[in-house]
Amino acid sequence: MIRKILLRALERHASHWLVLIIDLMLVCISFILAYSVRFNGSLDFNTDHLFLQIPFIGFISLISFWLVGSNRGIIRHTGTKDAFNVFLGVTIISFAILFIVAINNVFKIVPGFKIPKSIILIHYFITVFVLVISRFVFKSFYEIISSELDEITNVLIYGAGESGLITYGALNRDNQNHYEVIGFIDDDKTKLGKKIDRVKIYSRHQVTKEFIENKQIDEVILSIQNIKSERLLYLTDKFLELGIKPKIVPTLTKWIDGDFEANQIKEIKIQDLLDRKPISINNPIVNRDVDGKIILVSGAAGSIGSEISRQISSYNYKHLIVLDQAESPLYELQQELIRKGIKNFTSIVADVRDEVRMEEVFNQFKPNKVYHAAAYKHVPLMEDTPYEAIKINIGGTKTIADLSVKHKIERFVMVSTDKAVNPTNVMGATKRVAEMYISCLSKKKHTTKFITTRFGNVLGSNGSVIPLFTKQIKEGGPLTVTHKDITRYFMTIPEACQLVLEAGTMGNGGEIYIFDMGKSVKIYEIAKRMIHLSGLRYPDDISIKITGLRPGEKLYEELLANGENTTRTYHEKIMIAKAQELDHYGIENKIIQLCELNKEYNNKRSVSLIKEIVPEYKSNNSIYEELDQKK
């Protein structure tokens, strides 16, 4: 209790005036000691001159310390810079004394006022020693007291380079948490066994379970700039196996105002461990293409649509229309844009299936570009209700696309999914039909250029596996995975939307842009990593339950359909799918027929017609498998 009270008192920054007064007292005491040293430890010297000189020394010191600012540093965080400031301040004092004494000797301003050069030199060394040592003594005193606290966090810093040293300094400066850096870890063999500020450097192989237990390590902080995702994944798995939670230092570009503080150290998220490089698109053509345009985003309240809207809001567009039927999420997006100071936008609650309402929107705002993200996307729900899937994914797309042609929209960009490739469920099949309708329109003579973007699962989107696992972990588990071998491609929401914006500037119309998403990832492995990252153990604390494939679900997703190949674009991660040859006239008529047939609310007949339009559509684990058998 006494230690804690004392520590709280020490944590309150001492007034720099108090530090200045103590420094002045130490300078004056050092001056007396200098005389004593000069006279062999005796006080047998003229004290009259001494009492005249001490106020002079104090005044010179006051000016010097104030100019240098040596009293403004936080004493318990004393470092080499603070020691240098003390050295600089004392040097100025000594030169000032020499100069003033020399002037007085010439002009006799104060008769009898003499300070021997030997005294000045001895005083210089004693003062530097006393002031620097006093600061480090105080710092050590603080560390000894704080090390006794129960709240202390023992950490290892992975990386003994420049980033690791900056992290070390940030941990020492942190006032909110009490960190004790037990050691550094580094792969450079030339550094092993050496010390940085009394902290030893270890190799990764030295960090074993016994090492962790003996040193009582709580965390490992990965402080390596531009670490590759494969390396991060490997290190994270290794440390999780040792039972310690890894954290990571953000890249330099994300430091606040170029400075790094301990509170910027973040938990490693599952997004960091997808074993793929992040995609970065920085194309001035996007800015030029959006500049001065009126832009409509459908499905703007969804995960993709809202991020498209956010990214567009950073450009110099003329007006932005964010449209969605979901009232509450649309309101949240509206308030977010208002908080950011975005003014030239309009929020519209409307349904893309409502032709009359959409016609009114197009007439009122006369958009130049349309980003169509409105869709139903949940596979099991759409397997139960094909009527709704056809109505929004096909009918809604048809309505917006037809109006885009009628109103001579410059570009129409559709957001599709990898589930449209060789679909095994209603949702994917309806998205493939929507792609085909866009392809049909692109073959007609008009001014609108139609673009389709196709990508995999989006991390953090509504209904995606990551939020589901997070919720299940909070509830104590188990985590539910449909199959142990099920895999998916993943990308982040910002990456997906960068692709959509990029695609909106490319091509002559009719292209399907797909994304090089790296390796597909096992959902089962993601589940295990999320358990470990939550500070829990699998299967001791939380188990994983295999529930079986859901209706329409398949083990592996694909990015290309049968008969599709790719050609490269100027960006290495973006490719164009060479689309299958279609009977565009016949397909378009069947799609129109499907939209009419769907009004009769006969799901089997509607799904059967979808299978005619999309021959590669084979139902999996679904009641509609019987239609494939009949066919």
N, C-alpha and C positions, 0 to 999 in steps of 0.2 A: 504493500500500500504506500509506504513512504517513497519507494522508488518511483511509483507511478505519479505521485504528486510532484516529486522533484522533476520528473521528466516533462510533465505538462508545463511546469514553470520554465524549464529550459527551452521548450518548444516555442514559447512566445519570443519572438525576435527581440533581442535586447536593443534598446534605443542606440542609434549610432552616436548620440551625444555621450551616452555612458561608456561606450567603447572608446571614444575619443579621449574622455577624461582619464580612463584607466591607462591608455597608451601614453598620455602626457606624464602621468605619475611614474610609469615605468621608465620613460626617457630621463626624467629628472633623477630617479634613483640610480639609473645606469651612469649618469654623469658623476654622482657622488662616488660610485664604485670605481669609476675611471681614475679619479684622484687617489682613491685608496690603493688601487693597483699600481699607479705611478709611484707612490711612496711606500711600496713594499708591504701593503696591507695595513699601513698605519694611517691614523687620522691626524697626524702631526703636520698640518699645513695651514695656510692662512684662510680661515673660514670666512673672514669678512669678504674677501673677493668671491668666495663660493656663493654666499647668500646674494651677492649682486648678480652673479652670472646665471644662477638657476632660473629666475624669472625671464631672463633673456633667452635661455635655451628653451623654456616652455613656450614662449611667444613664437620663436622661429619654428618649433615643432608643430604648433597649432596651425600655422599658415601652410606648412608643408603637407601635413596629413589631410588637411581640408582640400588642398589642390589635387592631391593624388587620389583621395577617396578611399584610403586604406581602412577607414573605420566603417565603411558602408557594407562590407561583405558580411555574410551570415557566418559567424564564427564556427558553428558546429559543422559547417560544410567547407571549411578551409581547404584550399587546394594550392597547387603551384602558382596559380595566378595571384592569389591573395598573398602568398609569400613574396612574390615578386613586387607587389605593390608596397609591402612593408620595406623591402630592400630599396626600392626607388625613393620612398619617402625619407628614409634615414640617410640615404646618399645626398639628397637635396639639403637636408639639415646640416650635414657635415660641411658641404661646400659653401653653404650660406654662412656658417660660423667662420670658416677660413677667410672668406671674402670680407665679412664685416670686421673681423679682428685685424686683417691687413689694412683696411681703410682707416680704422681707429689708430693703428700704429703710425700711420703717415700723418693724419690730420689732428691727432690727439683730441678727438671729440669727447671722450670720457677718459680723463687721466687715470692711469693705474689699472685700466681694464685690459688685462692680458689673459689669454688662454693658450697655454703651450700647445704646440702642434702634436706632441706625444699624447696629451690628454684627449685632443679631438679624435686622433686615430684610435686610441683605446676605447673611447666612448662609442665610436662608430661600430666596432666589432661587438661590444657588449650589448648595445641597443638592438642590433640586427638579431643577435642570438636570443635575447630575452623576449622580444616581440614575436618572433616566429615560433619559438618554443611555447610561449604562453598560449598561442592560438591552437597549436596541435595538442597541447595538454588538455585544453578545454574540449576539443573535438574528441579525444580519446576518452575523457571522462563521460561525455555524452554517450559514446558508443558502448561503454561498459555498462552504463545504467540501462540503456535501451535493449541491450542484448539479454537482459534478465527478464524481459517482458514475455508473457505467454503469447502475445499477438504477433510475435516476430515470424517472418516468412523466410525460410532458407531457400535460396535459389542458386541454380547454375546458369551461367550465360554461355550459350553455344556460339562461339565466334570470338576470338581474341584479337580481331582486327580493329579497324577504326570504328565500325558500327558497334562492336562489342564494348569498346571503351566509352563511347557516348552513352550506351545503355547503362553501363556501370555508374557513370556520373549521374545519370537521371535517377537511378534507384537511390543513390546516396542523398540526392536533394529532396526526395519525396517526403513530404511532411504528413501525408495522410496515412501511409502504410509504413511498416517497419520491416525493411528488407535487409537480409544479411547475405551478401554474395559469398558463397562457400568456395566457388572456384569457377574457372573458365574451362570450356571444352573447345578443342581446336584440332583440325585434321593436319595442320602443318607440323611435321615431325621436329623441325628446328625450334619450335616454341615450347615443346613438351617439357615439363619439369621446371620451367622458369616461372617467375612471379611478376605480377603487375600490381603495384601498390599492396604488396604483401599477400596477394591472392594467387594461388597456384593454378597453373594451366595443366589440364588433364587431357588424355586422349579419350575418344568415345568408348573404346574397349575397356578402359579402366572404370567406367561408370556401370557397375553391376548392381544387382539387387542388394548385395551386402554393402556396397558403397553407399547406396541410397539410404539404407537403414542406419548405418553407422553415422553418416553425416546428417541424418534427419532432413533430407531434401524434400521440399514441398512442391517446387516448380522448376521447370527448365524453360528458359527464355531463348528462343531462336533469334539471334541477332545477325542475320546474314542478308545483305541487300541483294535483291534480284535472284532469290533462291528459286531454282527450278521446281515445278510442281512434283516431278518424280522424286527429287531429293527430299522435298518437304514431306511427301507421303511416306517415304522410307523412314525418315527420322521420327515422324509422329508415331508410326506403328511401333518402332523400337522402344520409344519412351513410354508409350501406353502399356506395352508389355511389361515394363519395369514398374508399372504402377504409379508413375508420376505424370502430371498433367502438363503438356507443353503449351507455351504461349509464343507469340510471334511479334517482332517489331515491324511496324509498317514500313513501306518503302519511303525513301527520302522525299518523294513528291507529295506524300500525304502528311508530312510533318507540319504542324501548325506554325505558320509564319517562318518556316525553315528551322524551327527549334523543336527538340524532342524532349518530352516529359514522360515520366513513368506512367501516367494515366492513359497514354496513347498505346501502351502495350495491350494487345488484344488477344482474346481467346481464339484459338484456331477453329475455324468453321469448316463444315463439311464442304463448302464451296471451294475451299483452298486445297482440298484433297482429291480432286476429280481426275488426277493423272493426265491433265491436258493443259496446254498453254492458253492463257487468256487471249482473246481476240481484241485487237485494237484497230479501229478504223478512223483515220483522220483525213477526210477528203474535203478539200475546199469546194469541190463541185457540189456537194450536198448543200453547203451554205448558199451557193449561187443559185441552185435549183429551187430552194425554198424562199429566197429573198423576194419580198414584195408579193408573195402568193397568198391566196385564201385557201386554207387547208381544212378538210373535214376528216375527222377520225371517228369511225364507227366502233362500237364496243370500247369506248374510251374509259369506262370505269373498270375494265378488266386488268389483269396483270400486264399483258402486252400493250393494250391500248393506252393505259395510263402512262406507261413508261415512254411510249412513242410521243404522247402529248407533252411530257416533261422535257424530252430531248428537243422537240420542235420549238418549245417555248424559249429555248436559249438562242434561237436563230432570229434573223431580222425579217420575219414573215409579216404579212399585212393583217391577216385575221385568222384565228384558230377556232374551229367549231368542234367541241367535244360532245359526242352524242352517245347515249346509252339508255336502255330501258330500266336499268338498275338504279333506282333513285338515290339510295343512301350512299353507295360507293361513289356515285357521280358527284354528290354533294361534297364528299370528303376531298375528291380531286379538285373541285372548284375552290374550296377553302384553301387548299394547299397552294394553288396557283396564285390566289389573292395574297396569301402571306408572302409569297416570293416577289410580289409587286408586279405580276403579270396583269395587264389591263385589257389588251386587245384580244379577248377571247369570249366565246359565248358557250354556256352549258345548256344542252337541250335534252330533256327527257323524251325519248321517242323510241319506237320499235322499227327496226329496219325492214320488217315484213309488211309494214303499213304503207302501201304505195301512195296513198293520198297524202299522208303526213310527210313522207320522204320527198314527194314532188314539191310540197310547200317549202321544205327546207332548202332544196336546190334552187327554187325560184327566188327565195328571199336572200340567200347568201352568195349564190353563184360561185361555188368553190372552183379552184383551178386543179387541185389534187385531192385524191381520196385515198386514205389508208383504211382498208377494210379489215378490222380485227374482231368484229362481232361474230360470235359462234358459240354453239354448245360443244363442250369438249370432254365431258365425263363419260368414259366408255360404258360402264355398267348401267348408268341412268339412261343413256341414249339407246342401249340395247333393249331396255324395257319400254321405251317410248319413241319408236322410229318416226311417228307422226310429227313430234316436235323437232327432231333432228333434221328431217327433210324440210320442215317449214322454215327454220332459221338458217341452217347451214347451206341449203340449196336455194330455197325461196328467197331468203333475205339477201344472199349474194346476188341472185338474179335481179332482184329489184334495184339494188344499188348500182349494179353493173349496167343495167339497161338505162337507168337515169343518167349515168355517167356518159354513155354514148349520146343520149338525147341532148344533154346540156354541154356537149363538147368539152368534157373534162380533159385536161392534158394527160394526166397519168392516173391509173387506178392500180393500187398495190394491194394484193390480197395476201393475208397471213394464213398459210396452210400448215400442215403437220406431217411428220414422217409416218403417222398412222394411216395416211392416205395411200401409202405404198403397199401394194399387195394386201389390201385390207382384210381383216378377219372379223370386223365388227361394224355395226351400223354407223357409229360416229366417223370412223376412218373412211368408210365407203361414201358417206354423204360429202365429206371434204374432198374426196377424189372426184365426185360428180361436179362439185363446185369448180374444181380446177379445170375439168373438161369443158364446162360452160364458158369459163374465161378464155380457154383456148379457142373455142368456137367463135366467140366475139372478136378475138384478135385477128381472125382470118377475114373479117368483113372490112369493107372500105369505110373508114371513118377516121376522125382525128385522134381519138383516145388510144393511148398505149397501155395495154394491160400487162401487168407484171405479177408473177406469183413467187412467193418466198416459202420455202419448205425447210423446217428444222425440227429437232427433237424436243425432249422434255425440257421445261424451263424451271430452274431452281427457284423455289420460293413462291411460285405462282399459286393461285387459289386452287386447292385440291391436289397439289403435287405431293410427292412422298415425303419431302423434308419437313414441311409443317405438320404432317400427320405423325411422323416419328417423334417430333418435338413434343407434341401434345400427349402422345402415348407415354413418353418418358416421364413427363410431369405427373401423369396419372399413375405411375408406378409399373407400367407395362401390362402385358407383354407387347412387344412390337410385332406387327402383323406383316408378313411377307407372303405373297401368293405362291411363290415357288422358289426353291433354293437356288436354281440356276437362271432365274429371270434377269435379263440385262436391259439397260436403257442407255441411250445417248443423253448427255446433259449439256446445258449451256446456261449462262446467267441471263437474267432479264435484260440488263443493259446491252449485253452482246447481241441478243436476239433483235433488239430494237435498232441497234446500229446497223445490223444486216438489212432490216426492213427499209431504213432510210437510205442506205447505200443502193439497194435494189431499185428504189424509187427514182434514181438518176441514171440507171444503166439500161442498155438494150433498146431495141426497136419495137418491143411489144411481143407478147406471146411466150416469153422465156419463163422457165421455172428455175429460180436460183436456189441452190442447195448449199449446205455449209459443211466444211470439213470439221467435224466435231471431235476428232481424235478417236480414242478407244471408247467402246461401250463399257459401262460399269455395272458390276453385279449389285443389285439392290440389297442382297443379303449382307455383303461386305459393308455397304453404306450404313446399314442398320447397326452392325457391330461397332463401327467407328463412332457413330453418334452416341452410343451407350458409353463408350470409353471417354469421349470428349465431354460428356456430362458429369464426369467424375465418378461413374459407376462401373461395375464389373459385369461382364457377360460370361457365363449365364448366372453367376452367383446372385447379383442384385436384380437384374432384369433379363428375362428370357425372350427369345424370338419364336413366334408361332407361325408355322406354315399353314396357310388357310386354303390353298388350292387356287388355280387360275379362275378368274372371274369370267362371266359371260363375255365373249368377244375378245378376250385378252390373249396375247401370244407371248412366247418367251423372248423373242428377239425382234427388235424393230429394224427397219431398213430405210435407207434414204433414196434408193433408186428402185423403180419398178422393173419388171421384166421387159426387155426391149429398150430400156433407157441407158444411155451412156452419158459421159460428161465432157465438157470442154472447159478449159480454164479461162479465168478473167484476169485482169491486172492485179487482183488481190489473191495471194496464194491460198487463202482459206475459203474463197467464194468460187463456186463452179456453176456452170449452166447445164441443166439436164437436157440432153437431146430427147425431146418428147417423142412418144410413140405416134405412129401415123394413125390418124383418126378419120372416120367418116363424119366430118364436121356437120354436114347438113342433117344426116340421119341422127347423130347424137343430140344435136340441139332440139330436134323435134321430139325425141324420146324424153328429154329433160323437161320440156314444156308439158308433155303428156304426164310425166311423173308428178309435177306440181299440181296438175288438175286432179289426177287420181288420188293424191294424198288428202284432198278435201273430203273424200268419202270415208276417211278414217278406217281403212282396211290395211292394217300393218303388213300382213303377209303378202298381199298383192303389191304393195308399194315396194317392199324389200325385194320381191321377185323381179320387179322391173329394174331396180337398182342393179341386181345381178346381171341383167341383160346389158345394161349400160357399161358396167364395170366387170368384164368377164373374169378377171383375176380375183374378184371378191369371193372368198370362201370362208363361210362362218366357222368359228371355232368356239367350242363349249357354249353353244347357243341353240335356242329353239329353232333358229332359222337354218340349221344344218340340214334339215329335211328337204329344204328347197334345193340344196346342192345335189342331194341324192336323186331327187326327181329329175333334175336337169341332166 
